[in-house]
Amino acid sequence: MRMKTIVKLGTIVSVLLFALAVGYYAFMRLDMADRNRDFNLFSLVPSDCTGVLESDNVNAFLNEYPNLNYSRELDDFQSSGLFSFLIGELDKYADDTHGVNHDMSHLVVSFHEPGTSMDQVVYFRTGVVDEHLLTDIMKDYMPNNFLPKEESYRGKSMLIYPLVHDRFLVAYTEKGFVVLSYQKRLVEEVIDAQLDETALMDDAVFSEILKDKKKHHSLKLYGRSVPMPFLDCDTDCWSEYDFYMNSDVMYLMGSTYMAEDADDGMDCLSERLAEVSVVKEENLLISADKDSTAFYMNEAYDDNDTGVRSLFNECVANLSNEAAFSLVVDMKSIDERPERFQSYLPAFVLKNAPLFRSFILSAQFSLSGERPSHLWVFTYKN
């Protein structure tokens, strides 16, 4: 596979913070009544990206985020990427005096190889374009008030804004959208995808997700992978994740779309699941056997009757016994022995396990229905 992980959770959190900034700074006046609101941003995203974050209402999500019990825990994620620059340097543009409308219509962030914090492209769907607003915002951060340089690529104009530390912000704007990236090559790939009609919306697998997806969602994630590495069947696939949260829990749920014939794909996944051994230890359950899962669920309920039910057992008791695979683990255990969980978790989560020590992870995978489905739940340990 080209990517062995699902969308990187740590990067997701950082991008959410980035979205907080751009929700206020946006660089454009948005006119929700403008006909450009229907512009398909996926017609710009290069099809070889490794993951995508999409929101049609970032502000709704971010208004709730600071009130979560675990929000400060996740603020430990740091990045030198575009979103950190916007958050750290553009605070003074968070007011209405600069004419920025706070109602963001649409935001997409695509992730690209080699996967560093600099390898993202940000896309906005816009209405009425203020051609001077971006320059006004950036002028205080360009050395010696240097004006942006205009370059042409395949007949399209790009503005390159020099920043400190030898970095640049590249902007590509046309009626209906604006594209931003630290990497000129990535913006050129966006233009290639647009002109050659090789964008993500034309990808055979991803286009099926676009056909099925609901019109309204606060936050959706897409990863070019199966949800768990051990399920890899060496075929093109995309997994989607709808992101939800409450005061103590955040979870991602969705489906996996595969390029192969549905029956062949399901057979391959069944074979992978058959290789999983049941493991039950303190603060750990791994099971691809429904009878074993049901037994441990009942055991967790019985513990509740004796008054000794732990939060871990609470998570076990709340599993679905219809799932083909279940994993419940205290993230502290993953932090202590990350190598043991390489087959089940994204590499980035393993690498940053210390940041998730305050959570219990419950993950389930199901083969029932039209296509495989998955659910990841992070329960905060108060």
C-alpha positions, -999 to 999 in steps of 0.1 A, spaced: 0 0 0 11 36 -5 0 45 30 -1 22 59 -20 45 82 -54 60 85 -55 98 85 -31 108 112 -50 116 143 -24 140 157 -23 159 124 -61 160 125 -60 177 159 -35 203 146 -55 209 115 -86 215 136 -67 242 154 -56 255 120 -93 255 109 -100 277 140 -76 303 126 -88 302 90 -124 303 102 -117 338 114 -91 349 89 -104 330 58 -87 355 35 -119 360 16 -153 375 21 -179 347 18 -212 352 2 -233 321 10 -259 331 -16 -232 332 -43 -235 305 -69 -199 295 -63 -210 278 -31 -215 247 -52 -180 246 -65 -165 211 -60 -132 214 -42 -124 178 -49 -120 188 -86 -87 205 -74 -73 179 -50 -45 158 -66 -56 121 -67 -23 109 -52 -28 125 -19 -26 103 12 -55 118 31 -81 145 32 -100 165 59 -133 181 49 -157 204 67 -187 224 56 -191 240 90 -157 243 108 -171 270 132 -198 247 145 -171 221 155 -147 246 170 -173 264 190 -178 231 209 -141 220 210 -129 243 239 -156 230 262 -145 194 260 -129 179 291 -100 167 271 -94 197 249 -63 208 268 -48 173 266 -48 175 228 -35 211 227 -1 195 233 1 187 196 25 211 180 34 216 144 54 240 123 29 237 94 7 263 78 -20 261 104 4 269 132 16 300 114 -19 312 110 -28 306 146 4 320 161 9 350 138 -25 363 127 -44 367 159 -50 404 153 -71 396 123 -97 378 143 -120 408 145 -146 421 121 -126 453 112 -109 434 84 -142 424 68 -138 387 73 -171 368 74 -171 342 102 -194 318 84 -171 295 65 -188 276 37 -164 249 30 -128 238 39 -107 209 26 -71 200 36 -52 174 16 -21 156 30 8 146 7 40 126 8 65 127 25 39 135 52 56 163 72 37 192 86 46 212 56 31 188 31 -5 200 32 -27 220 8 -57 240 21 -87 247 -1 -116 272 5 -148 275 -14 -154 313 -16 -180 337 -28 -172 373 -33 -134 376 -36 -115 404 -19 -83 405 -41 -64 427 -16 -73 411 17 -46 383 15 -19 409 7 -31 432 36 -29 403 60 5 390 48 23 423 45 33 425 81 49 391 79 69 395 47 105 406 53 111 443 45 75 446 33 84 427 2 55 424 -22 43 389 -33 59 376 -65 36 364 -93 45 333 -112 26 315 -140 22 278 -144 3 264 -173 -14 297 -178 -25 299 -142 -13 327 -119 2 320 -84 11 346 -58 42 337 -37 45 354 -3 79 354 13 79 347 50 105 346 77 128 316 81 131 312 43 96 300 39 69 310 14 32 309 12 18 301 -22 -17 312 -31 -37 301 -62 -71 319 -65 -98 319 -91 -135 326 -89 -151 302 -64 -120 290 -46 -86 298 -31 -57 273 -26 -29 278 -1 3 258 6 38 262 17 49 241 -12 49 255 -47 51 220 -62 19 210 -44 1 240 -58 13 231 -93 0 196 -87 -34 211 -79 -33 230 -112 -23 198 -130 -52 179 -114 -76 207 -124 -65 211 -160 -59 174 -167 -91 163 -149 -71 138 -128 -84 152 -95 -96 131 -65 -132 134 -76 -123 114 -107 -106 86 -87 -127 54 -92 -128 45 -55 -130 79 -40 -158 90 -64 -180 62 -48 -176 80 -14 -187 113 -29 -218 96 -43 -228 82 -9 -218 109 15 -244 131 32 -247 167 23 -242 180 58 -214 171 82 -193 191 106 -161 172 100 -152 142 78 -118 125 73 -107 103 44 -76 80 45 -61 61 16 -59 29 36 -78 2 55 -86 13 90 -61 -12 106 -28 -23 90 -34 -60 95 -64 -58 72 -43 -47 42 -54 -66 12 -30 -49 -12 -57 -31 -32 -66 5 -37 -90 16 -10 -103 47 9 -117 48 44 -140 76 55 -144 88 91 -172 110 104 -159 128 135 -181 132 165 -175 142 201 -190 150 235 -175 161 267 -157 129 275 -156 109 242 -145 115 207 -151 89 180 -147 83 143 -171 61 123 -174 52 87 -168 27 59 -141 14 37 -144 15 -1 -122 -9 -21 -113 -11 -58 -117 -49 -60 -149 -67 -65 -169 -65 -33 -170 -103 -27 -133 -107 -33 -125 -78 -9 -148 -93 18 -131 -127 14 -97 -112 18 -107 -93 49 -123 -125 64 -90 -143 59 -71 -115 77 -96 -116 106 -92 -154 108 -55 -150 116 -62 -129 147 -58 -146 181 -79 -137 211 -60 -118 237 -74 -109 271 -53 -92 297 -57 -64 322 -67 -33 303 -65 -51 269 -89 -71 248 -83 -82 212 -108 -105 196 -120 -114 161 -142 -142 176 -178 -131 183 -184 -157 210 -152 -146 229 -162 -110 226 -197 -117 239 -182 -137 268 -160 -107 279 -188 -83 274 -209 -103 298 -180 -106 322 -178 -68 322 -215 -65 330 -211 -90 359 -182 -68 373 -207 -39 374 -230 -60 396 -202 -64 421 -195 -27 421 -159 -30 407 -166 -21 371 -137 0 358 -138 24 329 -120 -2 309 -148 -27 316 -173 -1 309 -158 3 274 -158 -35 270 -194 -38 281 -204 -11 255 -190 -31 225 -212 -45 198 -211 -83 198 -219 -82 161 -186 -67 151 -161 -90 133 -131 -75 152 -129 -57 186 -100 -40 203 -101 -23 237 -69 -10 253 -57 16 277 -35 40 258 -11 38 286 -4 2 277 3 13 241 27 40 253 46 14 272 48 -12 245 40 4 211 57 -24 191 30 -48 202 2 -28 186 18 -20 152 -7 -42 134 -37 -25 149 -30 12 151 -17 40 128 21 46 131 15 82 142 -7 72 171 19 47 182 46 73 180 26 99 200 10 74 224 22 96 254 -3 123 243 -31 98 245 -23 82 278 -55 99 292 -77 78 269 -90 43 265 -93 32 229 -122 10 217 -120 0 180 -144 -23 161 -146 -35 125 -176 -50 108 -181 -70 76 -219 -68 77 -238 -45 53 -229 -34 18 -193 -26 27 -169 -29 57 -175 -4 85 -154 8 114 -157 27 147 -129 42 167 -138 55 202 -115 75 225 -129 76 260 -113 102 283 -102 90 317 -113 119 340 
